[in-house]
Structures are given as C-alpha cells and as structure tokens.
Amino acid sequence: MAFSDETRSAIDAYLEGHLADWDWHKDRFDFISDPTLRDRLADEFISTRYVYKLLEGMAADSWLLRAQIRLQVLSYASIYEAVIHHILFKDLASNPEV
C-alpha cells in the first residue's frame, strides 16, 4: 500500500529541503567527457542520496541502519567503478601505462 498523498508531500518536502537539485549532482561529474555517462552518474548519485535521506528521516536504526549503510556503499562503489573505468579506458586509453 502506497503512502497517502499527505505523507508523500511531507516526505517530498523533507527531501527537497535536504538535497541539492539534479544539476548540482550532475556538476560533480563535470570532468566526465561522455554526456550520457555524466547524466547517468548524476541519476545514480542523486538517487543514492535520496534513499539515504529517506532512511535518515525515518531515523533508521538496527538492521535498517545497516541496510542503509550497505546500500550506500554498494551505490557509491558502482559510481566510483564507472568513473574509474571511463577515465582509464576512455580518457587515458592511449597511455601505455594503462
């Protein structure tokens, strides 16, 4: 069962008050030369922060706090992996050390 409209509005207001907009998240990846990848990374970054803030707002503890931490670690590791892969195999592909 989904949250009521009132609950959803309260959650949205909380999250909007604690998260920067999508362009801010996209600007964190301004060094990525592929615009499609840059947009995807911005999506992943904002969604990771969104879920974190949602669980933080619920005052997650015990097993839910551990799940929150695990989700963040996995999400950020995926973002880092995509960034590193792009830099190594696109931007530095001609470097003999790569």
VOTORZA-245128 format. One record per residue: y, z negated, x negated of N, C-alpha, C in turn; residue in one letter. Coordinates in Angstrom, 3 decimals. Atoms other than C-alpha are relative to their C-alpha. Example, Ala and Ser with C-alpha at 12.3 -4.5 7.8 and 13.67 -1.06 7.14 Angstrom:
2
<atom><n_y>-1.190</n_y><n_z>0.000</n_z><n_x>-0.890</n_x><ca_y>-4.500</ca_y><ca_z>-7.800</ca_z><ca_x>-12.300</ca_x><c_y>1.200</c_y><c_z>0.000</c_z><c_x>-0.900</c_x><rest>A</rest></atom>
<atom><n_y>-1.190</n_y><n_z>0.060</n_z><n_x>0.820</n_x><ca_y>-1.060</ca_y><ca_z>-7.140</ca_z><ca_x>-13.670</ca_x><c_y>1.090</c_y><c_z>-0.730</c_z><c_x>0.770</c_x><rest>S</rest></atom>
! end
This chain:
98
<atom><n_y>-1.178</n_y><n_z>0.000</n_z><n_x>-0.841</n_x><ca_y>0.000</ca_y><ca_z>0.000</ca_z><ca_x>0.000</ca_x><c_y>1.242</c_y><c_z>0.000</c_z><c_x>-0.886</c_x><rest>M</rest></atom>
<atom><n_y>-1.222</n_y><n_z>-0.124</n_z><n_x>0.795</n_x><ca_y>3.359</ca_y><ca_z>1.009</ca_z><ca_x>-1.405</ca_x><c_y>0.985</c_y><c_z>-1.116</c_z><c_x>0.347</c_x><rest>A</rest></atom>
<atom><n_y>-1.060</n_y><n_z>0.976</n_z><n_x>-0.256</n_x><ca_y>6.334</ca_y><ca_z>-1.336</ca_z><ca_x>-1.729</ca_x><c_y>0.871</c_y><c_z>0.485</c_z><c_x>1.162</c_x><rest>F</rest></atom>
<atom><n_y>-0.949</n_y><n_z>-0.364</n_z><n_x>-1.053</n_x><ca_y>8.781</ca_y><ca_z>-1.434</ca_z><ca_x>1.135</ca_x><c_y>1.215</c_y><c_z>0.676</c_z><c_x>-0.643</c_x><rest>S</rest></atom>
<atom><n_y>-1.211</n_y><n_z>-0.658</n_z><n_x>0.510</n_x><ca_y>11.985</ca_y><ca_z>0.596</ca_z><ca_x>0.795</ca_x><c_y>0.949</c_y><c_z>-1.019</c_z><c_x>-0.625</c_x><rest>D</rest></atom>
<atom><n_y>-0.877</n_y><n_z>1.055</n_z><n_x>0.524</n_x><ca_y>13.914</ca_y><ca_z>-2.640</ca_z><ca_x>0.243</ca_x><c_y>-0.467</c_y><c_z>-0.476</c_z><c_x>-1.377</c_x><rest>E</rest></atom>
<atom><n_y>0.549</n_y><n_z>0.432</n_z><n_x>1.292</n_x><ca_y>11.600</ca_y><ca_z>-3.741</ca_z><ca_x>-2.574</ca_x><c_y>0.186</c_y><c_z>1.086</c_z><c_x>-1.039</c_x><rest>T</rest></atom>
<atom><n_y>-0.183</n_y><n_z>-1.122</n_z><n_x>0.928</n_x><ca_y>11.702</ca_y><ca_z>-0.293</ca_z><ca_x>-4.166</ca_x><c_y>1.449</c_y><c_z>0.104</c_z><c_x>-0.443</c_x><rest>R</rest></atom>
<atom><n_y>-1.424</n_y><n_z>-0.058</n_z><n_x>0.339</n_x><ca_y>15.505</ca_y><ca_z>-0.313</ca_z><ca_x>-4.033</ca_x><c_y>0.383</c_y><c_z>-1.117</c_z><c_x>-0.963</c_x><rest>S</rest></atom>
<atom><n_y>-0.281</n_y><n_z>1.132</n_z><n_x>0.893</n_x><ca_y>15.627</ca_y><ca_z>-3.735</ca_z><ca_x>-5.661</ca_x><c_y>-0.562</c_y><c_z>0.259</c_z><c_x>-1.391</c_x><rest>A</rest></atom>
<atom><n_y>0.609</n_y><n_z>-0.316</n_z><n_x>1.297</n_x><ca_y>13.264</ca_y><ca_z>-2.613</ca_z><ca_x>-8.421</ca_x><c_y>0.810</c_y><c_z>1.084</c_z><c_x>-0.702</c_x><rest>I</rest></atom>
<atom><n_y>-0.808</n_y><n_z>-1.076</n_z><n_x>0.588</n_x><ca_y>15.238</ca_y><ca_z>0.602</ca_z><ca_x>-8.992</ca_x><c_y>1.328</c_y><c_z>-0.530</c_z><c_x>-0.534</c_x><rest>D</rest></atom>
<atom><n_y>-1.283</n_y><n_z>0.568</n_z><n_x>0.442</n_x><ca_y>18.489</ca_y><ca_z>-1.369</ca_z><ca_x>-9.205</ca_x><c_y>-0.183</c_y><c_z>-0.818</c_z><c_x>-1.268</c_x><rest>A</rest></atom>
<atom><n_y>0.291</n_y><n_z>0.795</n_z><n_x>1.200</n_x><ca_y>16.958</ca_y><ca_z>-3.761</ca_z><ca_x>-11.736</ca_x><c_y>-0.217</c_y><c_z>0.911</c_z><c_x>-1.205</c_x><rest>Y</rest></atom>
<atom><n_y>0.331</n_y><n_z>-0.890</n_z><n_x>1.112</n_x><ca_y>15.571</ca_y><ca_z>-0.947</ca_z><ca_x>-13.875</ca_x><c_y>1.202</c_y><c_z>0.822</c_z><c_x>-0.443</c_x><rest>L</rest></atom>
<atom><n_y>-1.191</n_y><n_z>-0.775</n_z><n_x>0.354</n_x><ca_y>18.733</ca_y><ca_z>1.168</ca_z><ca_x>-13.734</ca_x><c_y>1.016</c_y><c_z>-0.845</c_z><c_x>-0.749</c_x><rest>E</rest></atom>
<atom><n_y>-0.915</n_y><n_z>0.902</n_z><n_x>0.687</n_x><ca_y>20.687</ca_y><ca_z>-1.869</ca_z><ca_x>-14.880</ca_x><c_y>-0.444</c_y><c_z>-0.387</c_z><c_x>-1.393</c_x><rest>G</rest></atom>
<atom><n_y>0.546</n_y><n_z>0.408</n_z><n_x>1.288</n_x><ca_y>18.426</ca_y><ca_z>-2.349</ca_z><ca_x>-17.896</ca_x><c_y>-0.493</c_y><c_z>1.158</c_z><c_x>-0.863</c_x><rest>H</rest></atom>
<atom><n_y>0.442</n_y><n_z>-1.162</n_z><n_x>0.760</n_x><ca_y>17.627</ca_y><ca_z>1.185</ca_z><ca_x>-19.035</ca_x><c_y>1.133</c_y><c_z>1.007</c_z><c_x>-0.149</c_x><rest>L</rest></atom>
<atom><n_y>-0.943</n_y><n_z>-1.096</n_z><n_x>0.197</n_x><ca_y>19.754</ca_y><ca_z>3.911</ca_z><ca_x>-20.535</ca_x><c_y>-0.515</c_y><c_z>1.232</c_z><c_x>0.760</c_x><rest>A</rest></atom>
<atom><n_y>0.414</n_y><n_z>-1.202</n_z><n_x>-0.722</n_x><ca_y>19.667</ca_y><ca_z>7.334</ca_z><ca_x>-18.908</ca_x><c_y>-0.884</c_y><c_z>0.890</c_z><c_x>-0.873</c_x><rest>D</rest></atom>
<atom><n_y>0.943</n_y><n_z>-0.890</n_z><n_x>0.675</n_x><ca_y>17.328</ca_y><ca_z>10.166</ca_z><ca_x>-19.835</ca_x><c_y>0.642</c_y><c_z>0.667</c_z><c_x>-1.228</c_x><rest>W</rest></atom>
<atom><n_y>-0.669</n_y><n_z>-0.653</n_z><n_x>1.135</n_x><ca_y>19.908</ca_y><ca_z>11.868</ca_z><ca_x>-22.100</ca_x><c_y>0.062</c_y><c_z>-0.917</c_z><c_x>-1.216</c_x><rest>D</rest></atom>
<atom><n_y>-0.002</n_y><n_z>0.954</n_z><n_x>1.112</n_x><ca_y>20.180</ca_y><ca_z>8.700</ca_z><ca_x>-24.201</ca_x><c_y>-1.354</c_y><c_z>0.004</c_z><c_x>-0.689</c_x><rest>W</rest></atom>
<atom><n_y>1.352</n_y><n_z>-0.016</n_z><n_x>0.561</n_x><ca_y>16.407</ca_y><ca_z>8.719</ca_z><ca_x>-24.665</ca_x><c_y>-0.256</c_y><c_z>1.316</c_z><c_x>-0.738</c_x><rest>H</rest></atom>
<atom><n_y>0.164</n_y><n_z>-1.309</n_z><n_x>0.647</n_x><ca_y>16.475</ca_y><ca_z>12.433</ca_z><ca_x>-25.488</ca_x><c_y>0.738</c_y><c_z>0.041</c_z><c_x>-1.332</c_x><rest>K</rest></atom>
<atom><n_y>-0.796</n_y><n_z>-0.004</n_z><n_x>1.233</n_x><ca_y>19.191</ca_y><ca_z>11.876</ca_z><ca_x>-28.106</ca_x><c_y>-0.682</c_y><c_z>-0.745</c_z><c_x>-1.142</c_x><rest>D</rest></atom>
<atom><n_y>0.739</n_y><n_z>0.701</n_z><n_x>1.060</n_x><ca_y>16.840</ca_y><ca_z>9.551</ca_z><ca_x>-30.017</ca_x><c_y>-0.862</c_y><c_z>0.981</c_z><c_x>-0.792</c_x><rest>R</rest></atom>
<atom><n_y>0.853</n_y><n_z>-1.007</n_z><n_x>0.640</n_x><ca_y>14.875</ca_y><ca_z>12.706</ca_z><ca_x>-30.873</ca_x><c_y>0.789</c_y><c_z>1.253</c_z><c_x>-0.372</c_x><rest>F</rest></atom>
<atom><n_y>-0.838</n_y><n_z>-1.163</n_z><n_x>0.313</n_x><ca_y>17.774</ca_y><ca_z>14.970</ca_z><ca_x>-31.850</ca_x><c_y>-0.418</c_y><c_z>0.695</c_z><c_x>-1.294</c_x><rest>D</rest></atom>
<atom><n_y>0.493</n_y><n_z>-0.600</n_z><n_x>1.238</n_x><ca_y>16.038</ca_y><ca_z>15.633</ca_z><ca_x>-35.180</ca_x><c_y>-1.227</c_y><c_z>0.887</c_z><c_x>0.222</c_x><rest>F</rest></atom>
<atom><n_y>1.159</n_y><n_z>-0.838</n_z><n_x>-0.323</n_x><ca_y>13.131</ca_y><ca_z>17.388</ca_z><ca_x>-33.429</ca_x><c_y>0.499</c_y><c_z>1.404</c_z><c_x>0.317</c_x><rest>I</rest></atom>
<atom><n_y>-0.499</n_y><n_z>-1.372</n_z><n_x>-0.128</n_x><ca_y>13.638</ca_y><ca_z>21.140</ca_z><ca_x>-33.732</ca_x><c_y>-0.530</c_y><c_z>0.744</c_z><c_x>1.227</c_x><rest>S</rest></atom>
<atom><n_y>0.592</n_y><n_z>-0.649</n_z><n_x>-1.167</n_x><ca_y>11.426</ca_y><ca_z>22.078</ca_z><ca_x>-30.747</ca_x><c_y>0.551</c_y><c_z>-0.658</c_z><c_x>1.276</c_x><rest>D</rest></atom>
<atom><n_y>-0.608</n_y><n_z>0.616</n_z><n_x>-1.191</n_x><ca_y>13.400</ca_y><ca_z>21.530</ca_z><ca_x>-27.497</ca_x><c_y>-1.021</c_y><c_z>-0.451</c_z><c_x>1.049</c_x><rest>P</rest></atom>
<atom><n_y>1.028</n_y><n_z>0.396</n_z><n_x>-0.967</n_x><ca_y>10.247</ca_y><ca_z>21.398</ca_z><ca_x>-25.345</ca_x><c_y>-0.628</c_y><c_z>-1.326</c_z><c_x>-0.414</c_x><rest>T</rest></atom>
<atom><n_y>0.561</n_y><n_z>1.247</n_z><n_x>0.508</n_x><ca_y>8.745</ca_y><ca_z>18.694</ca_z><ca_x>-27.543</ca_x><c_y>1.024</c_y><c_z>-1.131</c_z><c_x>0.120</c_x><rest>L</rest></atom>
<atom><n_y>-1.060</n_y><n_z>1.016</n_z><n_x>-0.094</n_x><ca_y>12.072</ca_y><ca_z>16.838</ca_z><ca_x>-27.640</ca_x><c_y>0.100</c_y><c_z>-0.535</c_z><c_x>1.433</c_x><rest>R</rest></atom>
<atom><n_y>-0.042</n_y><n_z>0.426</n_z><n_x>-1.403</n_x><ca_y>12.146</ca_y><ca_z>16.766</ca_z><ca_x>-23.819</ca_x><c_y>-1.230</c_y><c_z>-0.831</c_z><c_x>0.361</c_x><rest>D</rest></atom>
<atom><n_y>1.241</n_y><n_z>0.739</n_z><n_x>-0.294</n_x><ca_y>8.531</ca_y><ca_z>15.631</ca_z><ca_x>-23.640</ca_x><c_y>0.037</c_y><c_z>-1.386</c_z><c_x>-0.628</c_x><rest>R</rest></atom>
<atom><n_y>-0.121</n_y><n_z>1.304</n_z><n_x>0.655</n_x><ca_y>9.194</ca_y><ca_z>12.852</ca_z><ca_x>-26.147</ca_x><c_y>0.974</c_y><c_z>-0.905</c_z><c_x>0.757</c_x><rest>L</rest></atom>
<atom><n_y>-0.951</n_y><n_z>0.771</n_z><n_x>-0.801</n_x><ca_y>12.205</ca_y><ca_z>11.740</ca_z><ca_x>-24.102</ca_x><c_y>-0.671</c_y><c_z>-0.513</c_z><c_x>1.266</c_x><rest>A</rest></atom>
<atom><n_y>0.742</n_y><n_z>0.425</n_z><n_x>-1.199</n_x><ca_y>9.993</ca_y><ca_z>11.653</ca_z><ca_x>-20.996</ca_x><c_y>-0.933</c_y><c_z>-1.164</c_z><c_x>-0.313</c_x><rest>D</rest></atom>
<atom><n_y>0.952</n_y><n_z>1.051</n_z><n_x>0.372</n_x><ca_y>7.366</ca_y><ca_z>9.572</ca_z><ca_x>-22.766</ca_x><c_y>0.720</c_y><c_z>-1.292</c_z><c_x>-0.366</c_x><rest>E</rest></atom>
<atom><n_y>-0.763</n_y><n_z>1.165</n_z><n_x>0.422</n_x><ca_y>9.962</ca_y><ca_z>7.244</ca_z><ca_x>-24.270</ca_x><c_y>0.581</c_y><c_z>-0.737</c_z><c_x>1.209</c_x><rest>F</rest></atom>
<atom><n_y>-0.602</n_y><n_z>0.673</n_z><n_x>-1.150</n_x><ca_y>11.784</ca_y><ca_z>6.551</ca_z><ca_x>-21.003</ca_x><c_y>-1.073</c_y><c_z>-0.569</c_z><c_x>0.921</c_x><rest>I</rest></atom>
<atom><n_y>1.055</n_y><n_z>0.531</n_z><n_x>-0.872</n_x><ca_y>8.540</ca_y><ca_z>6.140</ca_z><ca_x>-19.062</ca_x><c_y>-0.630</c_y><c_z>-1.250</c_z><c_x>-0.600</c_x><rest>S</rest></atom>
<atom><n_y>0.524</n_y><n_z>1.198</n_z><n_x>0.664</n_x><ca_y>7.247</ca_y><ca_z>3.657</ca_z><ca_x>-21.637</ca_x><c_y>0.948</c_y><c_z>-1.177</c_z><c_x>0.202</c_x><rest>T</rest></atom>
<atom><n_y>-0.991</n_y><n_z>1.064</n_z><n_x>-0.187</n_x><ca_y>10.457</ca_y><ca_z>1.660</ca_z><ca_x>-21.430</ca_x><c_y>0.074</c_y><c_z>-0.417</c_z><c_x>1.470</c_x><rest>R</rest></atom>
<atom><n_y>-0.030</n_y><n_z>0.283</n_z><n_x>-1.435</n_x><ca_y>10.396</ca_y><ca_z>1.908</ca_z><ca_x>-17.614</ca_x><c_y>-1.126</c_y><c_z>-0.967</c_z><c_x>0.371</c_x><rest>Y</rest></atom>
<atom><n_y>1.153</n_y><n_z>0.857</n_z><n_x>-0.312</n_x><ca_y>6.909</ca_y><ca_z>0.398</ca_z><ca_x>-17.373</ca_x><c_y>0.182</c_y><c_z>-1.375</c_z><c_x>-0.642</c_x><rest>V</rest></atom>
<atom><n_y>-0.261</n_y><n_z>1.278</n_z><n_x>0.663</n_x><ca_y>7.852</ca_y><ca_z>-2.288</ca_z><ca_x>-19.912</ca_x><c_y>0.986</c_y><c_z>-0.840</c_z><c_x>0.811</c_x><rest>Y</rest></atom>
<atom><n_y>-1.014</n_y><n_z>0.734</n_z><n_x>-0.760</n_x><ca_y>10.955</ca_y><ca_z>-3.261</ca_z><ca_x>-17.936</ca_x><c_y>-0.535</c_y><c_z>-0.442</c_z><c_x>1.362</c_x><rest>K</rest></atom>
<atom><n_y>0.604</n_y><n_z>0.371</n_z><n_x>-1.276</n_x><ca_y>8.995</ca_y><ca_z>-3.254</ca_z><ca_x>-14.682</ca_x><c_y>-0.862</c_y><c_z>-1.252</c_z><c_x>-0.162</c_x><rest>L</rest></atom>
<atom><n_y>0.863</n_y><n_z>1.159</n_z><n_x>0.233</n_x><ca_y>6.431</ca_y><ca_z>-5.665</ca_z><ca_x>-16.095</ca_x><c_y>0.799</c_y><c_z>-1.202</c_z><c_x>-0.489</c_x><rest>L</rest></atom>
<atom><n_y>-0.868</n_y><n_z>1.089</n_z><n_x>0.430</n_x><ca_y>9.124</ca_y><ca_z>-7.725</ca_z><ca_x>-17.797</ca_x><c_y>0.691</c_y><c_z>-0.627</c_z><c_x>1.214</c_x><rest>E</rest></atom>
<atom><n_y>-0.649</n_y><n_z>0.489</n_z><n_x>-1.207</n_x><ca_y>10.928</ca_y><ca_z>-8.012</ca_z><ca_x>-14.469</ca_x><c_y>-0.938</c_y><c_z>-0.808</c_z><c_x>0.884</c_x><rest>G</rest></atom>
<atom><n_y>0.995</n_y><n_z>0.765</n_z><n_x>-0.747</n_x><ca_y>7.706</ca_y><ca_z>-9.300</ca_z><ca_x>-12.938</ca_x><c_y>-0.380</c_y><c_z>-1.282</c_z><c_x>-0.737</c_x><rest>M</rest></atom>
<atom><n_y>0.325</n_y><n_z>1.162</n_z><n_x>0.837</n_x><ca_y>7.590</ca_y><ca_z>-11.955</ca_z><ca_x>-15.709</ca_x><c_y>-1.497</c_y><c_z>-0.041</c_z><c_x>-0.297</c_x><rest>A</rest></atom>
<atom><n_y>1.430</n_y><n_z>-0.115</n_z><n_x>0.299</n_x><ca_y>4.153</ca_y><ca_z>-10.723</ca_z><ca_x>-16.757</ca_x><c_y>-0.414</c_y><c_z>-1.074</c_z><c_x>-0.996</c_x><rest>A</rest></atom>
<atom><n_y>0.568</n_y><n_z>0.959</n_z><n_x>0.945</n_x><ca_y>2.026</ca_y><ca_z>-13.351</ca_z><ca_x>-18.433</ca_x><c_y>-1.514</c_y><c_z>0.147</c_z><c_x>-0.003</c_x><rest>D</rest></atom>
<atom><n_y>1.452</n_y><n_z>0.003</n_z><n_x>0.108</n_x><ca_y>-1.587</ca_y><ca_z>-13.936</ca_z><ca_x>-19.418</ca_x><c_y>-0.537</c_y><c_z>1.421</c_z><c_x>-0.218</c_x><rest>S</rest></atom>
<atom><n_y>0.639</n_y><n_z>-1.300</n_z><n_x>0.191</n_x><ca_y>-3.721</ca_y><ca_z>-10.797</ca_z><ca_x>-19.023</ca_x><c_y>0.968</c_y><c_z>1.156</c_z><c_x>0.254</c_x><rest>W</rest></atom>
<atom><n_y>-0.951</n_y><n_z>-1.069</n_z><n_x>-0.285</n_x><ca_y>-0.841</ca_y><ca_z>-8.768</ca_z><ca_x>-17.569</ca_x><c_y>0.966</c_y><c_z>0.195</c_z><c_x>-1.168</c_x><rest>L</rest></atom>
<atom><n_y>-0.843</n_y><n_z>-0.109</n_z><n_x>1.191</n_x><ca_y>1.338</ca_y><ca_z>-9.542</ca_z><ca_x>-20.590</ca_x><c_y>-0.750</c_y><c_z>0.728</c_z><c_x>-1.114</c_x><rest>L</rest></atom>
<atom><n_y>0.804</n_y><n_z>-0.705</n_z><n_x>1.006</n_x><ca_y>-1.481</ca_y><ca_z>-8.416</ca_z><ca_x>-22.882</ca_x><c_y>-0.112</c_y><c_z>1.488</c_z><c_x>0.341</c_x><rest>R</rest></atom>
<atom><n_y>0.042</n_y><n_z>-1.402</n_z><n_x>-0.424</n_x><ca_y>-1.781</ca_y><ca_z>-5.217</ca_z><ca_x>-20.839</ca_x><c_y>1.336</c_y><c_z>0.676</c_z><c_x>-0.277</c_x><rest>A</rest></atom>
<atom><n_y>-1.338</n_y><n_z>-0.534</n_z><n_x>0.273</n_x><ca_y>1.979</ca_y><ca_z>-4.704</ca_z><ca_x>-21.128</ca_x><c_y>0.135</c_y><c_z>0.340</c_z><c_x>-1.481</c_x><rest>Q</rest></atom>
<atom><n_y>-0.092</n_y><n_z>-0.215</n_z><n_x>1.451</n_x><ca_y>1.789</ca_y><ca_z>-5.050</ca_z><ca_x>-24.916</ca_x><c_y>-0.897</c_y><c_z>1.161</c_z><c_x>-0.420</c_x><rest>I</rest></atom>
<atom><n_y>0.940</n_y><n_z>-1.074</n_z><n_x>0.346</n_x><ca_y>-1.264</ca_y><ca_z>-2.780</ca_z><ca_x>-25.166</ca_x><c_y>0.544</c_y><c_z>1.369</c_z><c_x>0.425</c_x><rest>R</rest></atom>
<atom><n_y>-0.574</n_y><n_z>-1.263</n_z><n_x>-0.472</n_x><ca_y>0.399</ca_y><ca_z>-0.081</ca_z><ca_x>-23.059</ca_x><c_y>1.147</c_y><c_z>0.456</c_z><c_x>-0.886</c_x><rest>L</rest></atom>
<atom><n_y>-1.109</n_y><n_z>-0.362</n_z><n_x>0.878</n_x><ca_y>3.496</ca_y><ca_z>-0.209</ca_z><ca_x>-25.239</ca_x><c_y>-0.502</c_y><c_z>0.510</c_z><c_x>-1.343</c_x><rest>Q</rest></atom>
<atom><n_y>0.516</n_y><n_z>-0.412</n_z><n_x>1.306</n_x><ca_y>1.521</ca_y><ca_z>0.009</ca_z><ca_x>-28.481</ca_x><c_y>-0.598</c_y><c_z>1.399</c_z><c_x>0.087</c_x><rest>V</rest></atom>
<atom><n_y>0.622</n_y><n_z>-1.319</n_z><n_x>-0.152</n_x><ca_y>-0.510</ca_y><ca_z>2.969</ca_z><ca_x>-27.232</ca_x><c_y>1.044</c_y><c_z>1.092</c_z><c_x>0.241</c_x><rest>L</rest></atom>
<atom><n_y>-1.024</n_y><n_z>-0.996</n_z><n_x>-0.306</n_x><ca_y>2.531</ca_y><ca_z>4.765</ca_z><ca_x>-25.855</ca_x><c_y>0.857</c_y><c_z>0.327</c_z><c_x>-1.219</c_x><rest>S</rest></atom>
<atom><n_y>-0.834</n_y><n_z>-0.252</n_z><n_x>1.178</n_x><ca_y>4.683</ca_y><ca_z>4.311</ca_z><ca_x>-28.946</ca_x><c_y>-0.802</c_y><c_z>0.663</c_z><c_x>-1.116</c_x><rest>Y</rest></atom>
<atom><n_y>0.833</n_y><n_z>-0.654</n_z><n_x>1.011</n_x><ca_y>1.776</ca_y><ca_z>5.268</ca_z><ca_x>-31.217</ca_x><c_y>-0.133</c_y><c_z>1.493</c_z><c_x>0.303</c_x><rest>A</rest></atom>
<atom><n_y>0.086</n_y><n_z>-1.415</n_z><n_x>-0.387</n_x><ca_y>1.427</ca_y><ca_z>8.532</ca_z><ca_x>-29.261</ca_x><c_y>1.300</c_y><c_z>0.734</c_z><c_x>-0.303</c_x><rest>S</rest></atom>
<atom><n_y>-1.298</n_y><n_z>-0.605</n_z><n_x>0.304</n_x><ca_y>5.152</ca_y><ca_z>9.207</ca_z><ca_x>-29.607</ca_x><c_y>0.129</c_y><c_z>0.215</c_z><c_x>-1.506</c_x><rest>I</rest></atom>
<atom><n_y>-0.090</n_y><n_z>-0.112</n_z><n_x>1.458</n_x><ca_y>5.054</ca_y><ca_z>8.494</ca_z><ca_x>-33.353</ca_x><c_y>-0.917</c_y><c_z>1.102</c_z><c_x>-0.516</c_x><rest>Y</rest></atom>
<atom><n_y>0.947</n_y><n_z>-1.023</n_z><n_x>0.432</n_x><ca_y>1.986</ca_y><ca_z>10.705</ca_z><ca_x>-33.750</ca_x><c_y>0.569</c_y><c_z>1.406</c_z><c_x>0.229</c_x><rest>E</rest></atom>
<atom><n_y>-0.580</n_y><n_z>-1.311</n_z><n_x>-0.302</n_x><ca_y>3.726</ca_y><ca_z>13.638</ca_z><ca_x>-32.052</ca_x><c_y>1.174</c_y><c_z>0.315</c_z><c_x>-0.923</c_x><rest>A</rest></atom>
<atom><n_y>-1.144</n_y><n_z>-0.204</n_z><n_x>0.894</n_x><ca_y>6.876</ca_y><ca_z>13.168</ca_z><ca_x>-34.153</ca_x><c_y>-0.475</c_y><c_z>0.324</c_z><c_x>-1.406</c_x><rest>V</rest></atom>
<atom><n_y>0.505</n_y><n_z>-0.215</n_z><n_x>1.362</n_x><ca_y>4.967</ca_y><ca_z>12.913</ca_z><ca_x>-37.426</ca_x><c_y>-0.687</c_y><c_z>1.364</c_z><c_x>-0.114</c_x><rest>I</rest></atom>
<atom><n_y>0.686</n_y><n_z>-1.301</n_z><n_x>0.023</n_x><ca_y>2.788</ca_y><ca_z>15.920</ca_z><ca_x>-36.572</ca_x><c_y>1.021</c_y><c_z>1.133</c_z><c_x>-0.030</c_x><rest>H</rest></atom>
<atom><n_y>-1.021</n_y><n_z>-1.048</n_z><n_x>-0.039</n_x><ca_y>5.856</ca_y><ca_z>18.008</ca_z><ca_x>-35.738</ca_x><c_y>0.720</c_y><c_z>0.119</c_z><c_x>-1.352</c_x><rest>H</rest></atom>
<atom><n_y>-0.729</n_y><n_z>-0.030</n_z><n_x>1.275</n_x><ca_y>7.705</ca_y><ca_z>17.037</ca_z><ca_x>-38.902</ca_x><c_y>-0.875</c_y><c_z>0.571</c_z><c_x>-1.109</c_x><rest>I</rest></atom>
<atom><n_y>0.875</n_y><n_z>-0.468</n_z><n_x>1.071</n_x><ca_y>4.716</ca_y><ca_z>17.625</ca_z><ca_x>-41.159</ca_x><c_y>-0.400</c_y><c_z>1.465</c_z><c_x>0.154</c_x><rest>L</rest></atom>
<atom><n_y>0.611</n_y><n_z>-1.316</n_z><n_x>-0.164</n_x><ca_y>3.259</ca_y><ca_z>20.779</ca_z><ca_x>-39.657</ca_x><c_y>0.921</c_y><c_z>1.083</c_z><c_x>0.539</c_x><rest>F</rest></atom>
<atom><n_y>-1.003</n_y><n_z>-0.997</n_z><n_x>-0.408</n_x><ca_y>6.398</ca_y><ca_z>22.485</ca_z><ca_x>-38.343</ca_x><c_y>1.159</c_y><c_z>0.039</c_z><c_x>-0.993</c_x><rest>K</rest></atom>
<atom><n_y>-1.203</n_y><n_z>0.034</n_z><n_x>0.849</n_x><ca_y>9.420</ca_y><ca_z>21.345</ca_z><ca_x>-40.315</ca_x><c_y>-0.329</c_y><c_z>0.076</c_z><c_x>-1.492</c_x><rest>D</rest></atom>
<atom><n_y>0.349</n_y><n_z>0.026</n_z><n_x>1.419</n_x><ca_y>7.625</ca_y><ca_z>20.802</ca_z><ca_x>-43.628</ca_x><c_y>-1.255</c_y><c_z>0.836</c_z><c_x>-0.312</c_x><rest>L</rest></atom>
<atom><n_y>1.232</n_y><n_z>-0.780</n_z><n_x>0.145</n_x><ca_y>4.803</ca_y><ca_z>23.327</ca_z><ca_x>-43.220</ca_x><c_y>-0.047</c_y><c_z>0.783</c_z><c_x>-1.319</c_x><rest>A</rest></atom>
<atom><n_y>-0.019</n_y><n_z>-0.797</n_z><n_x>1.231</n_x><ca_y>5.901</ca_y><ca_z>25.337</ca_z><ca_x>-46.260</ca_x><c_y>0.004</c_y><c_z>-0.862</c_z><c_x>-1.262</c_x><rest>S</rest></atom>
<atom><n_y>0.013</n_y><n_z>0.910</n_z><n_x>1.142</n_x><ca_y>5.992</ca_y><ca_z>22.280</ca_z><ca_x>-48.513</ca_x><c_y>-1.422</c_y><c_z>-0.095</c_z><c_x>-0.544</c_x><rest>N</rest></atom>
<atom><n_y>1.357</n_y><n_z>0.010</n_z><n_x>0.540</n_x><ca_y>2.989</ca_y><ca_z>22.482</ca_z><ca_x>-50.876</ca_x><c_y>-0.649</c_y><c_z>-1.384</c_z><c_x>0.037</c_x><rest>P</rest></atom>
<atom><n_y>0.564</n_y><n_z>1.347</n_z><n_x>-0.034</n_x><ca_y>2.563</ca_y><ca_z>18.690</ca_z><ca_x>-50.782</ca_x><c_y>-0.577</c_y><c_z>-0.334</c_z><c_x>1.385</c_x><rest>E</rest></atom>
<atom><n_y>0.519</n_y><n_z>0.236</n_z><n_x>-1.344</n_x><ca_y>1.914</ca_y><ca_z>18.859</ca_z><ca_x>-47.051</ca_x><c_y>-1.305</c_y><c_z>0.767</c_z><c_x>0.152</c_x><rest>V</rest></atom>
! end
